[in-house]
Amino acid sequence: MDEQGGAATPQVRDRVSIWVWIARAIAIALFVPPRLVWEGIKRIPRAIAAVVRVFDRYLLEPTVVLFRDWVYRPIRNFVRNYLWHWLIQHLLWGIVLTPLGALIVAIVLRPLQRVIEDWLWRRVVVPGSVWVFRRVLKPAADGAVRLAVNVGRWLIVEPSVALWRYVVRPVAHWSVWLAVNAVKWLVVAPIVGMWQYVLRPLAIGLRDAVLRPAGGWVRTRILPGLASVARAVGGAVRAAAEFAVTWLVVEPVHALWRWVLRPLIRAVVAAVRFGWRVATVVVGALVIAPCRWVHRTLLRPLAVGCGRVWRAVAGRVRWTYRTVIMPWQQRAREAWQLVFG
């Protein structure tokens, strides 16, 4: 740019050489295809996932549901509910297991049972048990009992008897004798001596000097007056009690019974009788009569009809069972026994 004279000149664009275009073409040729391939590779899993989701949602899942509901479940139910039970019960159990079990029982188990019963039990176990009991257990038990008896005798009985005979009984005898003599001379003898030589003479003297004269005086002078006073007081108390009982208990109770309780009881009895009669009439009109009508018009004819139907049906069923079912059962049982033993 030239700034002389205040004049401005337009900017000139930079020229791009041919080598720049060649470099750009080489860069485009080298880097753009791998970039496009990489972008395509990154888009491929997404496209595959989208295709898988569409396939799973609109084709695979309906197909699986249709197969599950219309093919697998009916086949499973048929196999589980009918074919499996039929195979297990009729084919496997009836044709294979039952004859095989009967064959095993007849060929193996019954001879083995006979061998065990006839030879092992009768010829080995029972004689061996008897021999072991007689030769081993019984002598061992007898020896153990004798040993226990002797040990108990010499370790317990004989020491106990010796201890009782030579220690306990003499000590007890001397202890009792000493206690009896101590009580006799320390307790009984002083008490007897005190009673015989002190208390008894004192009691006899007191009786003769004081009690007999005082008793005679009390008997002749005091007791008659006391008896008179007691009779008077007893008569007054009896009269007061009779008066009180008569006017405070008997007469009020009699008046209460006569004027209150008896009329009240009669009124209650009359009310109960009247209520009972009214209840009887109401119950008879509201309950007994409708029940009697229902029994006569509905229940009894219905019961009679049910009885007739039952007799008719029971007779037919009994005849069918006796003449059809029981003979066929007997024939089937005979055929089963004939085939399977």
C-alpha positions as CSV (number, residue, x, y, z in Angstrom):
1,M,0.0,0.0,0.0
2,D,1.2,3.4,-0.9
3,E,0.3,6.3,1.5
4,Q,1.9,9.1,-0.3
5,G,-0.3,12.1,-1.1
6,G,-3.1,10.6,1.2
7,A,-4.2,8.2,-1.5
8,A,-5.2,4.5,-0.8
9,T,-4.6,1.7,-3.2
10,P,-6.7,-1.6,-3.2
11,Q,-5.3,-4.8,-1.5
12,V,-3.8,-7.4,-3.7
13,R,-4.9,-11.1,-3.0
14,D,-2.2,-13.6,-2.3
15,R,-1.7,-16.0,-5.2
16,V,-1.8,-19.8,-4.5
17,S,0.8,-21.7,-6.3
18,I,0.4,-25.0,-8.1
19,W,2.3,-26.9,-5.5
20,V,-0.2,-25.9,-2.8
21,W,-3.0,-27.3,-5.0
22,I,-1.0,-30.5,-5.6
23,A,-0.4,-30.8,-1.8
24,R,-4.1,-30.3,-1.2
25,A,-5.0,-33.0,-3.7
26,I,-2.5,-35.4,-2.2
27,A,-3.9,-34.7,1.3
28,I,-7.5,-35.3,0.0
29,A,-6.5,-38.5,-1.8
30,L,-4.6,-39.8,1.2
31,F,-6.7,-38.8,4.3
32,V,-10.3,-38.3,3.1
33,P,-11.0,-42.0,2.1
34,P,-9.7,-43.4,5.3
35,R,-11.7,-40.8,7.2
36,L,-14.8,-41.8,5.2
37,V,-14.1,-45.5,5.8
38,W,-13.6,-44.8,9.6
39,E,-16.9,-42.9,9.8
40,G,-18.6,-45.7,7.9
41,I,-17.1,-48.3,10.2
42,K,-18.3,-46.3,13.2
43,R,-21.8,-46.1,11.7
44,I,-22.0,-49.8,10.9
45,P,-22.5,-51.0,14.6
46,R,-25.3,-48.4,15.0
47,A,-26.9,-49.5,11.8
48,I,-26.6,-53.2,12.8
49,A,-28.0,-52.4,16.3
50,A,-30.9,-50.5,14.7
51,V,-31.6,-53.4,12.3
52,V,-31.3,-55.9,15.2
53,R,-33.8,-53.8,17.3
54,V,-36.2,-53.6,14.4
55,F,-35.8,-57.3,13.7
56,D,-36.3,-58.1,17.4
57,R,-39.3,-55.8,17.9
58,Y,-41.3,-56.4,14.8
59,L,-40.3,-59.9,13.7
60,L,-38.4,-62.0,16.3
61,E,-40.5,-61.1,19.4
62,P,-43.9,-61.7,17.7
63,T,-42.6,-64.9,16.2
64,V,-41.3,-66.1,19.6
65,V,-44.6,-65.1,21.3
66,L,-46.6,-66.8,18.6
67,F,-44.5,-69.9,18.8
68,R,-44.7,-69.9,22.7
69,D,-48.5,-69.4,22.8
70,W,-49.6,-71.6,19.9
71,V,-46.9,-74.3,19.7
72,Y,-44.7,-74.6,22.8
73,R,-47.3,-74.2,25.5
74,P,-49.9,-76.6,23.9
75,I,-47.2,-79.2,23.3
76,R,-45.9,-78.7,26.9
77,N,-49.4,-78.9,28.4
78,F,-50.2,-82.0,26.3
79,V,-46.9,-83.7,27.2
80,R,-47.1,-82.8,30.9
81,N,-50.8,-83.3,31.5
82,Y,-51.6,-86.2,29.3
83,L,-48.7,-87.8,27.5
84,W,-46.3,-87.9,30.5
85,H,-49.0,-89.3,32.9
86,W,-50.1,-91.8,30.4
87,L,-46.6,-92.9,29.7
88,I,-45.7,-93.1,33.4
89,Q,-48.9,-94.7,34.6
90,H,-49.8,-97.0,31.7
91,L,-46.7,-97.7,29.7
92,L,-43.8,-97.4,32.1
93,W,-45.6,-98.5,35.3
94,G,-48.1,-100.9,33.9
95,I,-46.1,-102.6,31.1
96,V,-42.5,-102.2,32.3
97,L,-42.1,-101.5,36.1
98,T,-44.9,-103.8,37.3
99,P,-43.9,-106.9,35.4
100,L,-40.2,-106.1,36.2
101,G,-41.0,-105.6,39.9
102,A,-43.0,-108.8,39.9
103,L,-40.2,-110.6,38.1
104,I,-37.6,-109.2,40.6
105,V,-39.8,-110.2,43.5
106,A,-40.4,-113.7,42.2
107,I,-36.8,-114.4,41.1
108,V,-34.6,-112.4,43.5
109,L,-36.5,-111.1,46.6
110,R,-38.6,-114.2,47.5
111,P,-35.7,-116.6,47.2
112,L,-33.5,-114.2,49.1
113,Q,-36.2,-113.9,51.8
114,R,-36.4,-117.7,51.9
115,V,-32.7,-118.0,52.2
116,I,-32.5,-115.3,54.9
117,E,-35.4,-116.9,56.8
118,D,-34.5,-120.5,56.4
119,W,-30.7,-120.5,56.5
120,L,-29.4,-117.2,57.9
121,W,-32.1,-116.6,60.6
122,R,-32.8,-120.1,61.7
123,R,-29.4,-121.7,61.3
124,V,-27.1,-118.8,62.0
125,V,-28.7,-115.9,63.9
126,V,-30.9,-117.9,66.3
127,P,-28.3,-120.6,67.3
128,G,-25.6,-118.0,67.4
129,S,-27.6,-115.8,69.6
130,V,-28.5,-118.7,71.9
131,W,-24.8,-119.8,72.0
132,V,-23.6,-116.2,72.7
133,F,-26.2,-115.8,75.4
134,R,-25.4,-119.1,77.1
135,R,-21.6,-119.1,76.7
136,V,-20.8,-115.4,76.9
137,L,-23.5,-113.1,78.2
138,K,-24.9,-115.3,80.9
139,P,-21.6,-116.2,82.5
140,A,-20.4,-112.6,82.2
141,A,-23.6,-111.4,83.8
142,D,-23.3,-113.9,86.6
143,G,-19.7,-113.1,87.2
144,A,-20.4,-109.3,87.2
145,V,-23.3,-109.9,89.6
146,R,-21.2,-112.0,91.9
147,L,-18.3,-109.5,91.7
148,A,-20.7,-106.6,92.5
149,V,-22.2,-108.6,95.4
150,N,-18.8,-109.5,96.9
151,V,-17.5,-105.9,96.4
152,G,-20.6,-104.4,97.9
153,R,-20.4,-106.9,100.8
154,W,-16.8,-106.5,101.7
155,L,-16.6,-102.7,100.9
156,I,-20.0,-101.5,102.2
157,V,-22.0,-104.1,104.2
158,E,-19.2,-105.6,106.4
159,P,-17.6,-102.2,107.3
160,S,-21.1,-100.8,108.0
161,V,-22.0,-103.7,110.3
162,A,-18.6,-103.5,112.1
163,L,-18.9,-99.8,112.5
164,W,-22.5,-100.2,113.9
165,R,-21.6,-103.1,116.2
166,Y,-18.3,-101.8,117.6
167,V,-18.6,-98.0,117.4
168,V,-22.0,-96.5,116.8
169,R,-24.1,-98.8,119.1
170,P,-21.8,-98.6,122.1
171,V,-21.4,-94.8,121.8
172,A,-25.2,-94.4,121.4
173,H,-25.8,-96.7,124.4
174,W,-23.5,-94.8,126.6
175,S,-24.7,-91.5,125.3
176,V,-28.3,-92.4,126.1
177,W,-27.4,-93.7,129.5
178,L,-25.5,-90.6,130.4
179,A,-28.3,-88.3,129.1
180,V,-30.9,-90.2,131.1
181,N,-28.9,-90.2,134.3
182,A,-28.1,-86.5,133.8
183,V,-31.7,-85.6,133.4
184,K,-32.7,-87.8,136.3
185,W,-30.2,-86.4,138.8
186,L,-30.1,-82.8,137.5
187,V,-33.7,-82.1,136.6
188,V,-36.2,-84.8,137.9
189,A,-34.7,-85.4,141.4
190,P,-34.6,-81.7,142.3
191,I,-38.1,-81.1,141.1
192,V,-39.4,-84.2,142.9
193,G,-37.6,-83.1,146.1
194,M,-38.9,-79.6,145.9
195,W,-42.4,-80.8,145.4
196,Q,-42.3,-83.4,148.1
197,Y,-40.6,-81.4,150.8
198,V,-41.4,-77.8,150.0
199,L,-44.4,-77.1,147.7
200,R,-46.7,-79.9,148.8
201,P,-46.5,-79.1,152.6
202,L,-46.9,-75.4,151.8
203,A,-49.9,-76.1,149.5
204,I,-51.5,-78.4,152.2
205,G,-51.0,-75.7,154.9
206,L,-52.4,-73.0,152.6
207,R,-55.4,-75.1,151.8
208,D,-56.2,-76.0,155.4
209,A,-55.5,-72.5,156.8
210,V,-56.8,-70.2,154.2
211,L,-58.7,-71.7,151.3
212,R,-61.1,-73.9,153.1
213,P,-62.3,-71.2,155.6
214,A,-62.5,-68.7,152.8
215,G,-64.4,-71.1,150.6
216,G,-66.9,-71.9,153.2
217,W,-67.5,-68.2,154.0
218,V,-67.9,-67.4,150.3
219,R,-70.2,-70.3,149.8
220,T,-72.5,-69.4,152.7
221,R,-72.4,-65.6,152.6
222,I,-71.6,-64.3,149.1
223,L,-72.8,-66.9,146.6
224,P,-76.6,-66.8,147.6
225,G,-76.6,-63.0,147.2
226,L,-74.8,-63.2,143.9
227,A,-77.3,-65.8,142.7
228,S,-80.3,-63.6,143.6
229,V,-78.7,-60.7,141.8
230,A,-77.9,-62.8,138.8
231,R,-81.5,-64.2,138.6
232,A,-82.9,-60.6,138.8
233,V,-80.5,-59.3,136.1
234,G,-81.2,-62.3,133.9
235,G,-85.0,-61.8,134.1
236,A,-84.6,-58.1,133.3
237,V,-82.3,-58.9,130.3
238,R,-84.6,-61.6,129.1
239,A,-87.7,-59.3,129.3
240,A,-85.8,-56.5,127.5
241,A,-84.6,-58.9,124.8
242,E,-88.0,-60.3,124.2
243,F,-89.5,-56.8,124.0
244,A,-86.7,-55.7,121.6
245,V,-87.0,-58.7,119.4
246,T,-90.8,-58.5,119.3
247,W,-91.1,-54.8,118.6
248,L,-87.9,-54.2,116.7
249,V,-87.6,-57.4,114.6
250,V,-90.7,-59.5,114.5
251,E,-93.4,-56.9,114.1
252,P,-91.4,-54.8,111.4
253,V,-90.6,-58.0,109.5
254,H,-94.3,-59.1,109.7
255,A,-95.5,-55.7,108.6
256,L,-93.0,-55.6,105.7
257,W,-94.1,-59.0,104.5
258,R,-97.8,-58.3,104.9
259,W,-97.9,-54.8,103.3
260,V,-94.9,-54.8,100.9
261,L,-93.3,-58.1,100.0
262,R,-96.4,-60.2,99.6
263,P,-98.3,-57.8,97.3
264,L,-95.1,-57.1,95.3
265,I,-94.5,-60.8,94.8
266,R,-98.1,-61.4,93.8
267,A,-97.9,-58.5,91.3
268,V,-94.6,-59.8,89.9
269,V,-96.1,-63.3,89.5
270,A,-99.2,-61.9,87.8
271,A,-97.1,-59.8,85.5
272,V,-94.9,-62.9,84.6
273,R,-97.9,-65.0,83.9
274,F,-99.5,-62.3,81.7
275,G,-96.2,-61.8,79.9
276,W,-95.8,-65.5,79.4
277,R,-99.3,-65.9,78.0
278,V,-98.8,-62.9,75.6
279,A,-95.4,-64.3,74.5
280,T,-96.9,-67.7,73.9
281,V,-99.7,-66.1,71.8
282,V,-97.2,-64.0,69.8
283,V,-94.7,-66.8,69.3
284,G,-97.5,-69.2,68.3
285,A,-98.9,-66.6,65.8
286,L,-95.6,-65.4,64.4
287,V,-93.3,-68.5,64.6
288,I,-95.1,-71.8,65.3
289,A,-98.0,-71.3,62.8
290,P,-95.7,-70.2,59.8
291,C,-93.3,-73.0,60.6
292,R,-96.1,-75.6,60.8
293,W,-97.5,-74.3,57.5
294,V,-94.0,-74.4,55.8
295,H,-93.5,-78.0,57.2
296,R,-97.0,-79.2,56.0
297,T,-97.0,-77.5,52.6
298,L,-93.3,-77.4,51.6
299,L,-90.9,-79.5,53.7
300,R,-92.9,-82.7,54.1
301,P,-93.8,-83.0,50.4
302,L,-90.3,-82.1,49.4
303,A,-88.9,-84.7,51.9
304,V,-91.3,-87.3,50.6
305,G,-90.3,-86.6,47.0
306,C,-86.6,-86.7,47.8
307,G,-87.1,-90.0,49.6
308,R,-88.9,-91.5,46.6
309,V,-86.2,-90.2,44.2
310,W,-83.5,-91.5,46.5
311,R,-85.2,-94.9,46.7
312,A,-85.6,-95.1,42.9
313,V,-82.0,-93.9,42.1
314,A,-80.4,-95.9,44.9
315,G,-82.2,-99.1,43.7
316,R,-81.0,-98.5,40.1
317,V,-77.4,-97.6,41.3
318,R,-77.3,-100.6,43.6
319,W,-78.6,-102.9,40.8
320,T,-76.0,-101.4,38.4
321,Y,-73.2,-101.9,40.9
322,R,-74.2,-105.5,41.7
323,T,-74.9,-106.7,38.2
324,V,-72.4,-104.7,36.1
325,I,-69.6,-103.1,38.0
326,M,-68.8,-105.9,40.5
327,P,-68.6,-108.6,37.8
328,W,-66.4,-106.5,35.6
329,Q,-64.2,-105.6,38.6
330,Q,-63.9,-109.3,39.4
331,R,-63.0,-110.1,35.8
332,A,-60.5,-107.3,35.6
333,R,-58.9,-108.5,38.8
334,E,-58.7,-112.1,37.6
335,A,-57.2,-110.9,34.3
336,W,-54.6,-108.8,36.1
337,Q,-53.7,-111.7,38.4
338,L,-53.5,-114.0,35.4
339,V,-51.2,-111.6,33.4
340,F,-49.0,-110.2,36.2
341,G,-49.3,-112.9,38.9
